[in-house]
Amino acid sequence: MSTDTVSPLRQRMIEDMNARKLCAGTQRGHVRSCKRFAAFLKRSPGTATPDDIRRFQLHLAETGVSICTRNGIMTGLKFLLRVTLRRLDLAAEIYHIREPQKIPLVMSQDETRRLLAVATSLKARVLLSLGYGCGLRAGEVVRLKVKHIDRAQTIIRVEQSKSRKDRNVMLSPEMLDLLRQWWKVRPSRYDAGIPLQERWLFPGIRAGKPMTTRQLNDTDIRIIQALLGHDKLDTTARYTRVATGMIANIESPLDRLSQPRKKKPKKSRTTNQTVQPPA
């Protein structure tokens, strides 16, 4: 968007997004999408026509952007047209493409055990175990606080994650033991004045802030992508909402790794015996 004619339009759009409580990441994505559309038009999006919307969608298809990226761009543009500009006729020209759902490859327990063994530090092992054993996204792992670990109900509470939803995940005995080990060696230089329940499990390099997913790149956390079949660290499988009691009773896959492998029962030889019919 140009600095002289579009800045007021962007400000109106930001106000509309704030009024609807859109998170900061969503707002940045919407603004970035509209800037891309303005660069394509070489003028203000407020002067767009139905043919411009059509040409822009063809342009995205020709440039080879992924379906996910393309849909995200059009979602941001649709907000501008439908909410800020009140151009329902233009918003109706926007369509989304269904993204194919692919089942990720699932690793065996032996492969997972070997990958977890690659972790060179206790911190990396705890991070990886939380992702694998509890099914947490990378962003959820780094935002865990002491208050989220419920030892009484053997669950971990995840607050306001993707789509602003809360959920509970299982807390296995082995995972709880790993967390206790980590708490003894966890950096505590920024804990002064912070209540125990509000302290980060993985504090960052700045006071009062947790470690970021970008800082995970400096650890063995990249292995978690292979464990969960993710293309990105912030991508994960879909979760099902279940009751707290059911979650606590679910066996974590982390526990299965420490169990000895069961031997397959030998097949008994069948004998040619005549079965007498009941009297």
C-alpha positions as CSV (number, residue, x, y, z in Angstrom):
1,M,0.0,0.0,0.0
2,S,1.3,3.5,-0.8
3,T,2.1,5.7,2.2
4,D,0.0,8.7,1.2
5,T,-3.4,7.3,-0.1
6,V,-3.6,3.9,1.7
7,S,-2.4,4.7,5.2
8,P,-5.9,5.9,6.3
9,L,-7.4,2.8,4.8
10,R,-4.9,0.6,6.6
11,Q,-5.7,2.4,9.9
12,R,-9.4,1.8,9.4
13,M,-8.7,-1.8,8.7
14,I,-6.6,-2.1,11.9
15,E,-9.4,-0.5,13.9
16,D,-11.9,-3.0,12.5
17,M,-9.6,-5.9,13.4
18,N,-9.0,-4.6,16.9
19,A,-12.8,-4.2,17.4
20,R,-13.2,-7.9,16.5
21,K,-10.4,-9.0,18.8
22,L,-8.2,-10.5,16.1
23,C,-4.8,-11.6,17.5
24,A,-1.7,-9.7,16.5
25,G,-0.5,-12.5,14.2
26,T,-3.8,-12.5,12.3
27,Q,-3.7,-8.7,11.9
28,R,-0.2,-8.8,10.5
29,G,-1.1,-11.5,8.0
30,H,-4.2,-9.5,6.8
31,V,-2.3,-6.3,6.4
32,R,0.5,-8.2,4.5
33,S,-2.1,-9.7,2.2
34,C,-3.6,-6.3,1.4
35,K,-0.2,-4.9,0.7
36,R,0.4,-7.7,-1.8
37,F,-2.9,-7.0,-3.5
38,A,-2.0,-3.2,-3.6
39,A,1.4,-4.0,-5.1
40,F,-0.3,-6.1,-7.8
41,L,-2.8,-3.3,-8.6
42,K,-0.3,-0.5,-8.3
43,R,-3.0,1.6,-6.7
44,S,-5.3,1.6,-3.7
45,P,-7.4,-1.5,-3.0
46,G,-10.3,0.8,-2.5
47,T,-10.5,1.3,-6.3
48,A,-10.5,-2.4,-7.1
49,T,-13.1,-3.9,-9.5
50,P,-14.4,-7.5,-9.8
51,D,-12.0,-8.0,-12.7
52,D,-9.1,-7.0,-10.5
53,I,-10.1,-9.6,-7.9
54,R,-10.3,-12.2,-10.7
55,R,-6.9,-11.3,-12.2
56,F,-5.3,-11.3,-8.7
57,Q,-6.5,-14.8,-8.0
58,L,-5.2,-16.0,-11.4
59,H,-1.9,-14.3,-10.6
60,L,-1.5,-16.2,-7.4
61,A,-2.2,-19.5,-9.2
62,E,0.4,-18.7,-11.9
63,T,3.1,-17.7,-9.4
64,G,2.8,-21.1,-7.8
65,V,2.1,-20.2,-4.2
66,S,0.9,-23.0,-2.0
67,I,-2.9,-23.5,-1.4
68,C,-2.5,-22.6,2.3
69,T,-0.6,-19.4,1.5
70,R,-3.1,-18.5,-1.3
71,N,-6.1,-19.0,0.9
72,G,-4.5,-16.9,3.7
73,I,-3.9,-14.0,1.3
74,M,-7.5,-14.1,0.1
75,T,-8.9,-14.3,3.7
76,G,-7.0,-11.1,4.5
77,L,-8.2,-9.4,1.4
78,K,-11.8,-10.5,2.0
79,F,-11.8,-8.9,5.4
80,L,-10.7,-5.6,3.9
81,L,-13.4,-5.7,1.2
82,R,-16.3,-7.1,3.3
83,V,-15.7,-5.3,6.6
84,T,-13.7,-2.2,6.1
85,L,-14.7,-1.2,2.6
86,R,-18.2,-2.7,2.7
87,R,-17.8,-4.0,-0.8
88,L,-19.8,-7.2,-0.6
89,D,-19.9,-7.4,-4.4
90,L,-16.1,-7.7,-4.5
91,A,-15.9,-10.0,-1.5
92,A,-18.3,-12.4,-3.3
93,E,-15.7,-12.8,-6.1
94,I,-13.2,-14.4,-3.7
95,Y,-13.1,-18.2,-3.5
96,H,-11.0,-20.6,-1.4
97,I,-9.4,-23.8,-2.6
98,R,-9.8,-26.9,-0.6
99,E,-6.4,-28.1,0.7
100,P,-5.8,-31.8,0.4
101,Q,-5.6,-33.7,3.7
102,K,-2.7,-36.1,3.8
103,I,-2.0,-38.7,6.5
104,P,1.6,-38.3,7.8
105,L,3.9,-41.2,8.0
106,V,3.9,-42.7,11.5
107,M,7.2,-43.8,13.0
108,S,7.5,-47.1,14.9
109,Q,8.3,-47.1,18.6
110,D,11.9,-48.3,18.0
111,E,12.5,-45.4,15.5
112,T,11.0,-42.9,18.0
113,R,13.1,-44.3,20.8
114,R,16.3,-43.8,18.8
115,L,15.3,-40.3,17.8
116,L,14.7,-39.3,21.4
117,A,18.1,-40.7,22.3
118,V,19.7,-38.2,19.9
119,A,18.7,-35.4,22.3
120,T,22.0,-34.2,23.7
121,S,20.7,-32.3,26.8
122,L,17.9,-32.7,29.4
123,K,16.2,-29.6,28.1
124,A,16.0,-31.0,24.5
125,R,14.7,-34.3,25.8
126,V,12.0,-32.6,27.9
127,L,11.0,-30.4,24.9
128,L,10.8,-33.4,22.6
129,S,9.0,-35.6,25.1
130,L,6.3,-33.0,25.6
131,G,5.7,-32.8,21.9
132,Y,5.7,-36.5,21.4
133,G,4.2,-37.8,24.7
134,C,1.6,-35.1,25.2
135,G,0.8,-34.1,21.6
136,L,1.8,-30.4,22.1
137,R,2.6,-28.0,19.4
138,A,6.0,-26.2,19.6
139,G,4.3,-22.9,20.5
140,E,2.4,-24.6,23.3
141,V,5.5,-26.3,24.8
142,V,7.4,-23.0,25.2
143,R,4.4,-21.2,26.8
144,L,3.9,-23.8,29.6
145,K,3.9,-22.4,33.1
146,V,4.0,-24.2,36.5
147,K,0.3,-23.7,37.0
148,H,-0.4,-25.7,33.8
149,I,1.0,-28.9,35.3
150,D,-1.8,-30.6,37.3
151,R,-0.2,-33.4,39.2
152,A,-3.4,-34.3,41.1
153,Q,-5.4,-35.0,37.9
154,T,-2.3,-36.0,35.9
155,I,-3.0,-33.6,33.1
156,I,-1.4,-30.6,31.4
157,R,-3.7,-27.7,30.7
158,V,-3.1,-25.8,27.5
159,E,-4.6,-22.3,27.6
160,Q,-5.8,-20.3,24.6
161,S,-3.8,-22.1,21.9
162,K,-4.8,-22.4,18.3
163,S,-8.3,-20.8,17.6
164,R,-8.2,-19.5,21.2
165,K,-9.2,-22.8,22.6
166,D,-8.3,-24.5,25.9
167,R,-7.7,-28.2,26.2
168,N,-6.2,-30.8,28.5
169,V,-3.6,-33.4,27.6
170,M,-2.3,-36.4,29.4
171,L,0.6,-36.2,31.9
172,S,2.4,-39.5,32.1
173,P,4.5,-40.5,35.2
174,E,7.6,-40.6,33.0
175,M,6.8,-37.1,31.7
176,L,6.3,-35.8,35.3
177,D,9.6,-37.3,36.3
178,L,11.4,-35.5,33.4
179,L,9.7,-32.2,34.4
180,R,10.9,-32.6,37.9
181,Q,14.5,-33.2,36.7
182,W,14.3,-30.2,34.5
183,W,13.0,-28.0,37.2
184,K,16.1,-28.6,39.3
185,V,18.4,-27.3,36.6
186,R,16.1,-24.8,34.9
187,P,17.5,-21.2,34.6
188,S,16.0,-19.2,37.4
189,R,17.8,-15.8,37.1
190,Y,14.5,-14.0,36.1
191,D,12.3,-15.7,38.8
192,A,12.7,-12.9,41.3
193,G,9.3,-11.3,42.1
194,I,7.3,-13.8,40.0
195,P,4.9,-16.1,41.9
196,L,5.8,-19.8,41.6
197,Q,2.6,-20.7,39.6
198,E,3.3,-18.0,37.0
199,R,6.9,-19.0,36.3
200,W,7.7,-20.3,32.8
201,L,8.9,-23.8,32.5
202,F,11.3,-22.7,29.7
203,P,12.3,-19.1,30.4
204,G,13.7,-17.1,27.5
205,I,16.7,-14.9,27.1
206,R,14.6,-11.8,28.1
207,A,13.2,-11.2,31.6
208,G,9.6,-12.3,32.0
209,K,9.4,-13.9,28.6
210,P,9.3,-17.6,27.6
211,M,11.7,-19.0,25.1
212,T,10.4,-18.6,21.5
213,T,9.9,-21.2,18.9
214,R,12.7,-19.5,16.9
215,Q,15.1,-20.3,19.8
216,L,14.1,-23.9,19.5
217,N,16.1,-24.0,16.3
218,D,19.2,-24.0,18.5
219,T,18.3,-27.3,20.2
220,D,17.4,-30.8,19.1
221,I,13.7,-29.8,18.8
222,R,13.9,-30.1,15.0
223,I,13.7,-33.8,15.5
224,I,10.1,-33.3,16.6
225,Q,9.1,-32.6,13.0
226,A,10.1,-36.1,12.1
227,L,8.3,-37.5,15.1
228,L,5.0,-35.8,14.3
229,G,5.3,-35.7,10.5
230,H,5.1,-31.9,10.5
231,D,6.3,-29.6,7.7
232,K,6.5,-26.7,10.2
233,L,7.1,-26.4,13.9
234,D,3.7,-24.7,14.4
235,T,1.7,-27.3,12.5
236,T,0.1,-30.3,14.2
237,A,-2.6,-32.9,13.9
238,R,-6.2,-32.2,14.8
239,Y,-7.2,-32.8,18.4
240,T,-10.5,-34.2,19.8
241,R,-12.0,-32.6,22.9
242,V,-12.6,-35.2,25.6
243,A,-13.3,-35.2,29.4
244,T,-10.5,-34.5,31.9
245,G,-10.9,-38.0,33.5
246,M,-10.6,-39.7,30.1
247,I,-7.5,-37.8,29.2
248,A,-5.8,-38.7,32.5
249,N,-6.5,-42.4,31.9
250,I,-5.0,-42.3,28.4
251,E,-1.6,-44.0,28.1
252,S,1.0,-41.7,26.8
253,P,3.1,-43.0,23.9
254,L,6.1,-41.9,25.9
255,D,5.3,-44.5,28.5
256,R,5.2,-47.2,25.8
257,L,8.8,-46.5,24.9
258,S,10.0,-47.6,28.3
259,Q,8.1,-50.8,28.3
260,P,9.8,-54.0,27.3
261,R,8.6,-55.4,23.9
262,K,6.1,-58.2,24.2
263,K,7.1,-61.4,22.6
264,K,4.6,-62.8,20.1
265,P,3.0,-66.0,21.3
266,K,4.1,-69.1,19.5
267,K,1.4,-70.8,17.4
268,S,0.4,-74.1,18.9
269,R,0.4,-77.1,16.7
270,T,-3.1,-78.3,15.9
271,T,-3.8,-82.0,16.3
272,N,-6.2,-83.9,14.2
273,Q,-8.7,-84.8,16.9
274,T,-12.3,-85.6,16.2
275,V,-14.7,-83.3,18.0
276,Q,-17.6,-85.1,19.5
277,P,-20.9,-83.3,18.9
278,P,-22.9,-82.4,22.1
279,A,-25.4,-84.9,23.3
